[in-house]
Amino acid sequence: MELRLLRVQAVRYAACLPFVKRVNREARASSACCAGNGSQAQARRGISPFGRAVLPVALSFVLTGCALLPAGRSAEIAANEPTPTPIPTSVVPVKPTYSVKVGEIMRERTFSGRVAPVVEEALFFRTGGRIRNVYAKRNDLVTAGQVIADLEIDDLERELTSTQLNLERAQSRLYTAERNLEFQIRRAQINLDIATLQLINLRTERQDDNFAISVQGKQVELAEIALEQLTEGVDPLLINDVARAQLQVEKLQSAIADATITAPFDGKLLSVSLTAGRPVNAFDAVVSIADINDLEVKADLISDQMNELAEEMGVEISLVGRPGEILTGFVRRLPYPFGSGGSGEVIDPDKSTRITIDQEADVAGFELGDLVQVRVQLEHKDSVLWLPPQAIRVFDGRRFVVVQDGDIQRRVDVKVGIQTPDRIEIEEGLEEGQVVVGQ
């Protein structure tokens, strides 16, 4: 308050100061006109008897007038003056301390995945063309062999029909020839049997008739030759005609199959990227089918994550849509080169990690496409010394802590083991209960 009053008085004095200076100049001028030569030196120095007499009176008058000036303006000026902010006393931060404890420590890896089918296959046309019909859509259930879509293959189908008729005609001719041959063989066999019986009869009853016996022997030989000719089979050209027609039919059937997409097994269509009338290229995946009765977890992981995993490693699985429910399973497959997925020569294009779920889908309540969280226990130890990470200091590759012994602090090198976000195992350097100063 006293400081503010002093500021107000200084402002008032500053306002009156020009008037005081002007009165002083006029007083010196008057003394210079009235004074003699003896007083000129004093006038030049600004000090005259008149000035000395008038100056106190004028100064008193001016100060009295300034004192009578309105105080509102001076108070307003004082009120607008900024109030100085006191500087707070700096607080010295206190570093936290931690005690070395004994307990359990476990390092885990957690990642996301989705429920996916174990068996999933991409389907495509083996030839290019324009789509004729699409017989199924996304999420439809199909059976093995069911046609999903086909291309414009009317010409192939007509040609196949014609070729099948040619095949049937060739098969019919061959069948007829085979039946005739069969009858002829039976007849030849009977003739041979008759000739043989007659020869036996002649040899028994007419032993002296060598001529008749010789002639009948020749008849037997002729019957044997006829039978032998028939056993060579039907005309080979008939067989070739059937084979040629069969090859033509198979060729057309293969061409039609290349222009048709059929379900390779019973399953669900996960995607169908087909529209009737639009062109499509050969071997472009346009349909995806999966067996929804056999599900597992599919996760796309980075190299650092897969380096820590191994096949057959146990996991815990939690459904994001149903928190609190924990399922169990194991890592079934890791992609090459982290697991058995592929080899150095033939690499599986599927780079995902596959995890088998122990529980059945209908019992556990998970469905295709559900988002899950997978937790893998990498390392676990009981009854070990540990500290929080903020208690460990690192400098130039050296790990150490600052131990508080009463009023004395000292640095101690430590050897660490398992490291987690909230705990670090202390293998060497410290004992239970010691107090460590944090960073």
C-alpha positions as a Markdown table, in Angstrom:
| # | Residue | x | y | z |
|---|---|---|---|---|
| 1 | Met | 0.0 | 0.0 | 0.0 |
| 2 | Glu | 2.8 | 2.4 | 0.9 |
| 3 | Leu | 4.5 | 1.6 | -2.4 |
| 4 | Arg | 1.3 | 2.4 | -4.3 |
| 5 | Leu | 1.0 | 5.9 | -2.5 |
| 6 | Leu | 4.6 | 6.7 | -3.4 |
| 7 | Arg | 3.9 | 5.9 | -7.1 |
| 8 | Val | 0.9 | 8.2 | -7.0 |
| 9 | Gln | 2.9 | 11.1 | -5.6 |
| 10 | Ala | 5.6 | 10.6 | -8.2 |
| 11 | Val | 3.0 | 10.7 | -11.0 |
| 12 | Arg | 1.6 | 14.0 | -9.6 |
| 13 | Tyr | 5.1 | 15.5 | -9.3 |
| 14 | Ala | 5.9 | 14.5 | -12.9 |
| 15 | Ala | 2.7 | 16.3 | -14.1 |
| 16 | Cys | 3.7 | 19.5 | -12.3 |
| 17 | Leu | 7.3 | 19.5 | -13.3 |
| 18 | Pro | 7.0 | 21.4 | -16.6 |
| 19 | Phe | 5.2 | 24.2 | -15.0 |
| 20 | Val | 7.9 | 24.6 | -12.3 |
| 21 | Lys | 10.6 | 24.7 | -15.0 |
| 22 | Arg | 8.7 | 27.5 | -16.9 |
| 23 | Val | 8.3 | 29.6 | -13.8 |
| 24 | Asn | 12.0 | 29.2 | -13.1 |
| 25 | Arg | 12.9 | 30.4 | -16.6 |
| 26 | Glu | 10.7 | 33.5 | -16.3 |
| 27 | Ala | 12.2 | 34.3 | -13.0 |
| 28 | Arg | 15.7 | 34.2 | -14.4 |
| 29 | Ala | 14.7 | 36.4 | -17.3 |
| 30 | Ser | 13.3 | 39.1 | -15.0 |
| 31 | Ser | 16.3 | 39.1 | -12.8 |
| 32 | Ala | 18.5 | 39.6 | -15.9 |
| 33 | Cys | 16.7 | 42.7 | -17.0 |
| 34 | Cys | 16.6 | 44.4 | -13.6 |
| 35 | Ala | 20.0 | 43.5 | -12.2 |
| 36 | Gly | 23.3 | 45.5 | -12.8 |
| 37 | Asn | 26.6 | 44.4 | -14.2 |
| 38 | Gly | 27.5 | 42.9 | -10.9 |
| 39 | Ser | 24.5 | 40.7 | -11.0 |
| 40 | Gln | 25.0 | 39.6 | -14.6 |
| 41 | Ala | 27.4 | 36.8 | -13.7 |
| 42 | Gln | 24.9 | 35.5 | -11.2 |
| 43 | Ala | 22.1 | 35.7 | -13.8 |
| 44 | Arg | 24.3 | 33.8 | -16.3 |
| 45 | Arg | 24.7 | 31.1 | -13.7 |
| 46 | Gly | 20.9 | 31.1 | -13.4 |
| 47 | Ile | 21.0 | 32.3 | -9.8 |
| 48 | Ser | 19.6 | 35.8 | -9.1 |
| 49 | Pro | 18.4 | 37.5 | -5.9 |
| 50 | Phe | 15.0 | 37.8 | -7.5 |
| 51 | Gly | 15.0 | 34.2 | -8.6 |
| 52 | Arg | 16.1 | 33.1 | -5.2 |
| 53 | Ala | 13.2 | 35.1 | -3.7 |
| 54 | Val | 10.5 | 34.0 | -6.2 |
| 55 | Leu | 11.5 | 30.4 | -6.6 |
| 56 | Pro | 10.4 | 29.1 | -3.2 |
| 57 | Val | 7.1 | 31.0 | -3.5 |
| 58 | Ala | 6.5 | 29.6 | -7.0 |
| 59 | Leu | 7.5 | 26.1 | -6.1 |
| 60 | Ser | 5.1 | 26.2 | -3.1 |
| 61 | Phe | 2.3 | 27.5 | -5.3 |
| 62 | Val | 2.9 | 24.8 | -8.0 |
| 63 | Leu | 3.1 | 22.0 | -5.5 |
| 64 | Thr | -0.1 | 23.3 | -3.8 |
| 65 | Gly | -1.9 | 23.4 | -7.2 |
| 66 | Cys | -0.7 | 19.9 | -8.0 |
| 67 | Ala | -1.9 | 18.7 | -4.7 |
| 68 | Leu | -5.3 | 20.2 | -5.6 |
| 69 | Leu | -5.4 | 18.3 | -9.0 |
| 70 | Pro | -8.1 | 15.6 | -9.2 |
| 71 | Ala | -6.9 | 12.4 | -7.7 |
| 72 | Gly | -9.0 | 10.2 | -10.1 |
| 73 | Arg | -6.6 | 10.3 | -12.9 |
| 74 | Ser | -3.7 | 9.5 | -10.7 |
| 75 | Ala | -5.6 | 6.7 | -9.1 |
| 76 | Glu | -6.6 | 5.3 | -12.5 |
| 77 | Ile | -2.9 | 5.4 | -13.6 |
| 78 | Ala | -2.0 | 3.6 | -10.4 |
| 79 | Ala | -4.8 | 1.1 | -10.7 |
| 80 | Asn | -3.6 | 0.2 | -14.3 |
| 81 | Glu | -0.1 | -0.5 | -13.0 |
| 82 | Pro | 0.6 | -4.3 | -13.2 |
| 83 | Thr | 0.8 | -6.0 | -9.8 |
| 84 | Pro | 4.1 | -7.8 | -9.5 |
| 85 | Thr | 3.9 | -11.6 | -9.3 |
| 86 | Pro | 5.9 | -13.1 | -6.4 |
| 87 | Ile | 8.5 | -15.7 | -7.5 |
| 88 | Pro | 7.7 | -19.1 | -6.0 |
| 89 | Thr | 10.3 | -20.9 | -4.1 |
| 90 | Ser | 11.8 | -23.7 | -6.2 |
| 91 | Val | 10.9 | -27.2 | -5.0 |
| 92 | Val | 13.7 | -29.8 | -5.1 |
| 93 | Pro | 12.2 | -33.1 | -6.6 |
| 94 | Val | 12.5 | -36.1 | -4.4 |
| 95 | Lys | 13.5 | -39.2 | -6.3 |
| 96 | Pro | 11.4 | -42.3 | -5.7 |
| 97 | Thr | 12.9 | -45.4 | -3.9 |
| 98 | Tyr | 12.1 | -49.0 | -4.5 |
| 99 | Ser | 12.7 | -52.1 | -2.4 |
| 100 | Val | 14.2 | -55.3 | -3.9 |
| 101 | Lys | 11.4 | -57.9 | -3.7 |
| 102 | Val | 11.0 | -61.6 | -4.2 |
| 103 | Gly | 8.2 | -62.9 | -6.3 |
| 104 | Glu | 7.0 | -64.4 | -9.6 |
| 105 | Ile | 8.0 | -63.0 | -13.0 |
| 106 | Met | 6.6 | -64.0 | -16.3 |
| 107 | Arg | 7.3 | -62.7 | -19.8 |
| 108 | Glu | 4.4 | -62.9 | -22.2 |
| 109 | Arg | 3.6 | -62.1 | -25.8 |
| 110 | Thr | 0.2 | -60.9 | -26.8 |
| 111 | Phe | -1.2 | -60.4 | -30.3 |
| 112 | Ser | -4.4 | -60.3 | -32.2 |
| 113 | Gly | -5.9 | -62.8 | -34.6 |
| 114 | Arg | -9.1 | -63.9 | -36.2 |
| 115 | Val | -11.0 | -67.2 | -36.3 |
| 116 | Ala | -10.4 | -68.7 | -39.7 |
| 117 | Pro | -11.0 | -72.0 | -41.4 |
| 118 | Val | -8.3 | -74.7 | -41.4 |
| 119 | Val | -9.1 | -75.6 | -45.0 |
| 120 | Glu | -9.6 | -72.7 | -47.4 |
| 121 | Glu | -9.1 | -72.7 | -51.1 |
| 122 | Ala | -9.1 | -70.0 | -53.8 |
| 123 | Leu | -10.9 | -71.1 | -57.0 |
| 124 | Phe | -10.3 | -69.8 | -60.5 |
| 125 | Phe | -10.9 | -70.4 | -64.2 |
| 126 | Arg | -8.1 | -72.2 | -66.1 |
| 127 | Thr | -9.0 | -70.3 | -69.3 |
| 128 | Gly | -10.0 | -66.8 | -70.0 |
| 129 | Gly | -13.4 | -65.7 | -71.4 |
| 130 | Arg | -16.6 | -64.0 | -70.6 |
| 131 | Ile | -18.8 | -65.2 | -67.7 |
| 132 | Arg | -22.0 | -66.9 | -68.8 |
| 133 | Asn | -23.7 | -67.8 | -65.5 |
| 134 | Val | -23.0 | -67.4 | -61.7 |
| 135 | Tyr | -24.9 | -70.1 | -59.8 |
| 136 | Ala | -24.0 | -69.2 | -56.2 |
| 137 | Lys | -23.2 | -66.1 | -54.1 |
| 138 | Arg | -21.2 | -65.1 | -51.1 |
| 139 | Asn | -22.0 | -67.0 | -47.8 |
| 140 | Asp | -23.8 | -69.8 | -49.7 |
| 141 | Leu | -23.2 | -73.4 | -48.6 |
| 142 | Val | -22.2 | -75.7 | -51.5 |
| 143 | Thr | -21.5 | -79.3 | -51.9 |
| 144 | Ala | -18.6 | -81.0 | -53.6 |
| 145 | Gly | -18.9 | -81.0 | -57.3 |
| 146 | Gln | -21.5 | -78.2 | -57.4 |
| 147 | Val | -21.1 | -75.8 | -60.3 |
| 148 | Ile | -20.5 | -72.2 | -59.0 |
| 149 | Ala | -19.9 | -70.4 | -62.3 |
| 150 | Asp | -19.1 | -71.0 | -65.9 |
| 151 | Leu | -17.9 | -69.2 | -69.0 |
| 152 | Glu | -19.6 | -68.9 | -72.4 |
| 153 | Ile | -18.9 | -72.4 | -73.7 |
| 154 | Asp | -21.9 | -73.1 | -75.9 |
| 155 | Asp | -19.6 | -74.1 | -78.9 |
| 156 | Leu | -17.6 | -76.5 | -76.7 |
| 157 | Glu | -20.8 | -78.1 | -75.4 |
| 158 | Arg | -22.2 | -78.7 | -78.9 |
| 159 | Glu | -18.9 | -80.1 | -80.1 |
| 160 | Leu | -18.8 | -82.3 | -77.1 |
| 161 | Thr | -22.3 | -83.6 | -77.9 |
| 162 | Ser | -21.2 | -84.4 | -81.4 |
| 163 | Thr | -18.1 | -86.2 | -80.3 |
| 164 | Gln | -19.9 | -88.2 | -77.7 |
| 165 | Leu | -22.2 | -89.4 | -80.5 |
| 166 | Asn | -19.2 | -90.4 | -82.6 |
| 167 | Leu | -17.9 | -92.3 | -79.6 |
| 168 | Glu | -21.1 | -94.1 | -79.1 |
| 169 | Arg | -21.2 | -95.1 | -82.8 |
| 170 | Ala | -17.6 | -96.4 | -82.7 |
| 171 | Gln | -18.3 | -98.3 | -79.4 |
| 172 | Ser | -21.4 | -99.8 | -81.0 |
| 173 | Arg | -19.5 | -101.1 | -84.0 |
| 174 | Leu | -16.8 | -102.5 | -81.8 |
| 175 | Tyr | -19.3 | -104.2 | -79.6 |
| 176 | Thr | -21.0 | -105.8 | -82.6 |
| 177 | Ala | -17.7 | -107.0 | -83.9 |
| 178 | Glu | -16.8 | -108.4 | -80.5 |
| 179 | Arg | -20.1 | -110.3 | -80.3 |
| 180 | Asn | -19.7 | -111.7 | -83.7 |
| 181 | Leu | -16.2 | -112.8 | -83.0 |
| 182 | Glu | -17.4 | -114.5 | -79.8 |
| 183 | Phe | -20.0 | -116.5 | -81.8 |
| 184 | Gln | -17.4 | -117.4 | -84.5 |
| 185 | Ile | -15.0 | -118.6 | -81.8 |
| 186 | Arg | -17.7 | -120.7 | -80.3 |
| 187 | Arg | -18.6 | -122.2 | -83.7 |
| 188 | Ala | -14.9 | -122.8 | -84.5 |
| 189 | Gln | -14.4 | -124.5 | -81.3 |
| 190 | Ile | -17.4 | -126.8 | -81.9 |
| 191 | Asn | -16.1 | -127.6 | -85.4 |
| 192 | Leu | -12.8 | -128.5 | -83.9 |
| 193 | Asp | -14.4 | -130.7 | -81.3 |
| 194 | Ile | -16.5 | -132.5 | -84.0 |
| 195 | Ala | -13.4 | -133.1 | -86.2 |
| 196 | Thr | -11.5 | -134.4 | -83.2 |
| 197 | Leu | -14.3 | -136.8 | -82.3 |
| 198 | Gln | -14.5 | -138.1 | -85.8 |
| 199 | Leu | -10.8 | -138.7 | -85.9 |
| 200 | Ile | -11.0 | -140.6 | -82.7 |
| 201 | Asn | -13.9 | -142.7 | -84.1 |
| 202 | Leu | -12.0 | -143.6 | -87.3 |
| 203 | Arg | -9.0 | -144.6 | -85.4 |
| 204 | Thr | -11.1 | -146.9 | -83.3 |
| 205 | Glu | -13.5 | -148.4 | -85.8 |
| 206 | Arg | -11.5 | -148.2 | -89.1 |
| 207 | Gln | -8.0 | -148.8 | -88.0 |
| 208 | Asp | -7.0 | -150.1 | -91.4 |
| 209 | Asp | -8.4 | -147.1 | -93.4 |
| 210 | Asn | -5.4 | -145.0 | -93.2 |
| 211 | Phe | -6.7 | -142.7 | -95.9 |
| 212 | Ala | -9.8 | -141.8 | -94.1 |
| 213 | Ile | -7.9 | -141.3 | -90.8 |
| 214 | Ser | -5.4 | -139.0 | -92.6 |
| 215 | Val | -8.2 | -136.9 | -94.2 |
| 216 | Gln | -9.9 | -136.5 | -90.8 |
| 217 | Gly | -6.7 | -135.5 | -89.2 |
| 218 | Lys | -6.4 | -132.7 | -91.7 |
| 219 | Gln | -9.9 | -131.6 | -90.9 |
| 220 | Val | -8.9 | -131.3 | -87.3 |
| 221 | Glu | -5.9 | -129.1 | -88.3 |
| 222 | Leu | -8.2 | -126.8 | -90.4 |
| 223 | Ala | -10.5 | -126.4 | -87.4 |
| 224 | Glu | -7.6 | -125.5 | -85.2 |
| 225 | Ile | -6.3 | -122.9 | -87.6 |
| 226 | Ala | -9.8 | -121.3 | -87.9 |
| 227 | Leu | -10.1 | -121.1 | -84.1 |
| 228 | Glu | -6.6 | -119.7 | -83.8 |
| 229 | Gln | -7.4 | -116.9 | -86.3 |
| 230 | Leu | -10.5 | -115.9 | -84.4 |
| 231 | Thr | -8.6 | -115.7 | -81.1 |
| 232 | Glu | -6.5 | -112.8 | -82.5 |
| 233 | Gly | -9.5 | -110.5 | -81.8 |
| 234 | Val | -11.6 | -108.0 | -83.7 |
| 235 | Asp | -10.4 | -105.6 | -86.3 |
| 236 | Pro | -7.8 | -103.2 | -84.7 |
| 237 | Leu | -9.3 | -100.3 | -86.7 |
| 238 | Leu | -12.5 | -100.6 | -84.8 |
| 239 | Ile | -10.6 | -100.3 | -81.5 |
| 240 | Asn | -8.7 | -97.3 | -82.8 |
| 241 | Asp | -11.9 | -95.5 | -83.8 |
| 242 | Val | -13.2 | -95.9 | -80.2 |
| 243 | Ala | -10.0 | -94.7 | -78.7 |
| 244 | Arg | -9.8 | -91.7 | -81.0 |
| 245 | Ala | -13.4 | -90.7 | -80.2 |
| 246 | Gln | -12.7 | -91.2 | -76.5 |
| 247 | Leu | -9.7 | -88.9 | -76.5 |
| 248 | Gln | -11.7 | -86.2 | -78.3 |
| 249 | Val | -14.4 | -86.4 | -75.7 |
| 250 | Glu | -12.0 | -86.1 | -72.9 |
| 251 | Lys | -10.3 | -83.1 | -74.5 |
| 252 | Leu | -13.6 | -81.3 | -74.8 |
| 253 | Gln | -14.6 | -82.2 | -71.3 |
| 254 | Ser | -11.3 | -80.9 | -70.0 |
| 255 | Ala | -11.8 | -77.6 | -71.9 |
| 256 | Ile | -15.3 | -77.3 | -70.4 |
| 257 | Ala | -13.9 | -78.0 | -66.9 |
| 258 | Asp | -11.3 | -75.3 | -67.4 |
| 259 | Ala | -14.1 | -72.9 | -68.2 |
| 260 | Thr | -16.2 | -74.0 | -65.1 |
| 261 | Ile | -15.7 | -73.4 | -61.4 |
| 262 | Thr | -16.9 | -76.3 | -59.2 |
| 263 | Ala | -16.8 | -76.8 | -55.4 |
| 264 | Pro | -13.9 | -79.1 | -54.5 |
| 265 | Phe | -15.5 | -80.0 | -51.2 |
| 266 | Asp | -18.5 | -79.2 | -49.0 |
| 267 | Gly | -18.1 | -75.7 | -47.6 |
| 268 | Lys | -19.1 | -72.1 | -47.5 |
| 269 | Leu | -18.3 | -69.4 | -50.1 |
| 270 | Leu | -16.3 | -66.7 | -48.3 |
| 271 | Ser | -16.1 | -64.5 | -51.4 |
| 272 | Val | -17.5 | -64.5 | -55.0 |
| 273 | Ser | -16.1 | -61.9 | -57.3 |
| 274 | Leu | -18.1 | -62.7 | -60.4 |
| 275 | Thr | -20.6 | -60.9 | -62.6 |
| 276 | Ala | -22.4 | -62.5 | -65.6 |
| 277 | Gly | -21.3 | -61.0 | -68.9 |
| 278 | Arg | -18.0 | -59.6 | -67.7 |
| 279 | Pro | -14.6 | -60.9 | -68.9 |
| 280 | Val | -12.2 | -62.8 | -66.7 |
| 281 | Asn | -8.6 | -63.8 | -67.0 |
| 282 | Ala | -7.3 | -67.3 | -66.6 |
| 283 | Phe | -6.0 | -68.2 | -63.1 |
| 284 | Asp | -7.3 | -65.0 | -61.4 |
| 285 | Ala | -8.7 | -66.0 | -58.0 |
| 286 | Val | -12.4 | -65.1 | -58.1 |
| 287 | Val | -14.0 | -67.4 | -55.5 |
| 288 | Ser | -12.9 | -68.5 | -52.0 |
| 289 | Ile | -14.4 | -71.5 | -50.4 |
| 290 | Ala | -13.8 | -72.8 | -46.8 |
| 291 | Asp | -14.7 | -75.7 | -44.6 |
| 292 | Ile | -16.5 | -74.0 | -41.7 |
| 293 | Asn | -16.7 | -77.1 | -39.6 |
| 294 | Asp | -13.0 | -77.0 | -38.8 |
| 295 | Leu | -11.9 | -73.6 | -37.4 |
| 296 | Glu | -8.6 | -72.2 | -35.9 |
| 297 | Val | -7.0 | -68.8 | -35.2 |
| 298 | Lys | -5.1 | -67.1 | -38.0 |
| 299 | Ala | -2.6 | -64.3 | -37.1 |
| 300 | Asp | -0.3 | -62.2 | -39.3 |
| 301 | Leu | 2.8 | -61.5 | -37.2 |
| 302 | Ile | 6.1 | -59.7 | -37.7 |
| 303 | Ser | 9.5 | -61.4 | -37.6 |
| 304 | Asp | 10.3 | -60.3 | -34.1 |
| 305 | Gln | 7.1 | -61.9 | -32.8 |
| 306 | Met | 7.6 | -65.2 | -34.7 |
| 307 | Asn | 11.2 | -65.4 | -33.5 |
| 308 | Glu | 9.9 | -65.9 | -29.9 |
| 309 | Leu | 7.3 | -68.6 | -30.8 |
| 310 | Ala | 7.7 | -72.3 | -31.6 |
| 311 | Glu | 5.3 | -74.8 | -32.9 |
| 312 | Glu | 3.4 | -76.9 | -30.3 |
| 313 | Met | 3.7 | -73.9 | -27.8 |
| 314 | Gly | 0.6 | -73.6 | -25.6 |
| 315 | Val | -1.5 | -70.4 | -25.7 |
| 316 | Glu | -4.5 | -68.8 | -24.1 |
| 317 | Ile | -7.2 | -67.3 | -26.4 |
| 318 | Ser | -9.8 | -64.7 | -25.3 |
| 319 | Leu | -12.7 | -63.7 | -27.5 |
| 320 | Val | -12.9 | -59.9 | -27.9 |
| 321 | Gly | -16.7 | -60.1 | -28.2 |
| 322 | Arg | -17.0 | -62.2 | -25.0 |
| 323 | Pro | -14.5 | -60.8 | -22.5 |
| 324 | Gly | -13.6 | -63.1 | -19.5 |
| 325 | Glu | -13.9 | -66.3 | -21.4 |
| 326 | Ile | -10.5 | -68.0 | -21.9 |
| 327 | Leu | -9.9 | -70.8 | -24.4 |
| 328 | Thr | -6.8 | -72.9 | -24.8 |
| 329 | Gly | -4.8 | -74.0 | -27.8 |
| 330 | Phe | -1.4 | -74.4 | -29.3 |
| 331 | Val | 0.7 | -73.0 | -32.2 |
| 332 | Arg | 0.0 | -75.5 | -35.0 |
| 333 | Arg | 2.1 | -73.9 | -37.7 |
| 334 | Leu | 4.6 | -71.1 | -38.3 |
| 335 | Pro | 5.6 | -69.9 | -41.8 |
| 336 | Tyr | 9.0 | -70.6 | -43.3 |
| 337 | Pro | 11.7 | -70.1 | -42.0 |
| 338 | Phe | 10.2 | -69.9 | -38.5 |
| 339 | Gly | 8.4 | -73.2 | -38.6 |
| 340 | Ser | 7.3 | -76.1 | -40.8 |
| 341 | Gly | 5.3 | -73.9 | -43.2 |
| 342 | Gly | 7.1 | -74.5 | -46.5 |
| 343 | Ser | 10.7 | -75.3 | -47.1 |
| 344 | Gly | 13.8 | -73.7 | -48.6 |
| 345 | Glu | 12.8 | -74.9 | -52.1 |
| 346 | Val | 9.0 | -74.6 | -52.2 |
| 347 | Ile | 7.8 | -71.7 | -50.0 |
| 348 | Asp | 4.1 | -71.7 | -48.9 |
| 349 | Pro | 2.5 | -68.4 | -50.0 |
| 350 | Asp | 0.5 | -68.4 | -46.7 |
| 351 | Lys | 2.7 | -66.3 | -44.3 |
| 352 | Ser | 0.2 | -66.5 | -41.4 |
| 353 | Thr | 0.7 | -68.2 | -38.1 |
| 354 | Arg | -2.0 | -70.9 | -37.4 |
| 355 | Ile | -3.2 | -71.7 | -33.8 |
| 356 | Thr | -5.4 | -74.7 | -33.0 |
| 357 | Ile | -8.2 | -74.2 | -30.6 |
| 358 | Asp | -8.8 | -77.1 | -28.2 |
| 359 | Gln | -12.5 | -76.4 | -27.7 |
| 360 | Glu | -15.1 | -77.1 | -30.4 |
| 361 | Ala | -16.8 | -74.1 | -32.0 |
| 362 | Asp | -20.3 | -75.1 | -31.1 |
| 363 | Val | -19.4 | -75.6 | -27.5 |
| 364 | Ala | -17.1 | -72.6 | -26.9 |
| 365 | Gly | -19.3 | -70.3 | -28.9 |
| 366 | Phe | -16.8 | -68.8 | -31.4 |
| 367 | Glu | -17.6 | -68.3 | -35.1 |
| 368 | Leu | -15.8 | -67.7 | -38.3 |
| 369 | Gly | -14.3 | -64.2 | -38.4 |
| 370 | Asp | -14.4 | -63.5 | -34.6 |
| 371 | Leu | -11.6 | -61.3 | -33.3 |
| 372 | Val | -9.4 | -62.8 | -30.6 |
| 373 | Gln | -6.5 | -61.9 | -28.4 |
| 374 | Val | -3.8 | -64.6 | -28.0 |
| 375 | Arg | -1.5 | -64.7 | -25.0 |
| 376 | Val | 1.7 | -66.8 | -25.1 |
| 377 | Gln | 3.8 | -67.4 | -22.0 |
| 378 | Leu | 7.4 | -67.2 | -23.1 |
| 379 | Glu | 9.3 | -67.4 | -19.8 |
| 380 | His | 8.3 | -67.9 | -16.2 |
| 381 | Lys | 10.1 | -68.1 | -12.9 |
| 382 | Asp | 9.0 | -68.2 | -9.2 |
| 383 | Ser | 10.8 | -66.8 | -6.1 |
| 384 | Val | 13.2 | -64.5 | -7.9 |
| 385 | Leu | 14.5 | -61.0 | -7.0 |
| 386 | Trp | 13.0 | -58.2 | -9.1 |
| 387 | Leu | 12.8 | -54.5 | -9.4 |
| 388 | Pro | 10.7 | -52.2 | -11.6 |
| 389 | Pro | 12.3 | -51.0 | -14.8 |
| 390 | Gln | 12.6 | -47.4 | -13.6 |
| 391 | Ala | 15.0 | -48.5 | -10.8 |
| 392 | Ile | 17.6 | -49.9 | -13.3 |
| 393 | Arg | 20.0 | -47.5 | -14.9 |
| 394 | Val | 22.0 | -48.0 | -18.0 |
| 395 | Phe | 25.2 | -46.2 | -19.1 |
| 396 | Asp | 27.5 | -47.2 | -21.9 |
| 397 | Gly | 26.2 | -50.8 | -21.8 |
| 398 | Arg | 26.5 | -51.1 | -18.1 |
| 399 | Arg | 23.5 | -51.8 | -15.9 |
| 400 | Phe | 23.6 | -50.6 | -12.3 |
| 401 | Val | 21.4 | -49.3 | -9.5 |
| 402 | Val | 21.9 | -46.6 | -6.8 |
| 403 | Val | 21.5 | -48.3 | -3.4 |
| 404 | Gln | 20.5 | -46.2 | -0.4 |
| 405 | Asp | 22.4 | -47.2 | 2.8 |
| 406 | Gly | 21.2 | -44.7 | 5.4 |
| 407 | Asp | 22.5 | -41.3 | 4.3 |
| 408 | Ile | 24.9 | -42.8 | 1.8 |
| 409 | Gln | 24.2 | -43.7 | -1.8 |
| 410 | Arg | 26.4 | -46.1 | -3.8 |
| 411 | Arg | 26.3 | -47.6 | -7.2 |
| 412 | Val | 26.1 | -51.4 | -7.6 |
| 413 | Asp | 26.3 | -53.3 | -10.9 |
| 414 | Val | 23.6 | -55.8 | -11.5 |
| 415 | Lys | 23.0 | -58.8 | -13.8 |
| 416 | Val | 19.4 | -59.0 | -15.0 |
| 417 | Gly | 17.3 | -61.9 | -16.4 |
| 418 | Ile | 13.7 | -61.9 | -17.5 |
| 419 | Gln | 12.5 | -58.4 | -18.5 |
| 420 | Thr | 8.8 | -57.4 | -18.6 |
| 421 | Pro | 7.1 | -54.0 | -18.8 |
| 422 | Asp | 6.7 | -53.9 | -15.0 |
| 423 | Arg | 9.4 | -56.2 | -13.6 |
| 424 | Ile | 13.0 | -57.0 | -14.2 |
| 425 | Glu | 14.7 | -60.1 | -12.7 |
| 426 | Ile | 17.8 | -59.4 | -10.7 |
| 427 | Glu | 20.2 | -62.4 | -11.0 |
| 428 | Glu | 23.2 | -60.9 | -9.3 |
| 429 | Gly | 24.3 | -57.8 | -7.3 |
| 430 | Leu | 21.4 | -57.2 | -4.9 |
| 431 | Glu | 19.6 | -58.8 | -2.0 |
| 432 | Glu | 16.0 | -58.9 | -0.8 |
| 433 | Gly | 14.9 | -55.7 | 1.0 |
| 434 | Gln | 17.6 | -53.4 | -0.2 |
| 435 | Val | 16.4 | -49.9 | -1.1 |
| 436 | Val | 17.2 | -48.6 | -4.5 |
| 437 | Val | 16.9 | -44.9 | -5.6 |
| 438 | Gly | 15.0 | -44.5 | -8.9 |
| 439 | Gln | 15.8 | -42.2 | -11.8 |
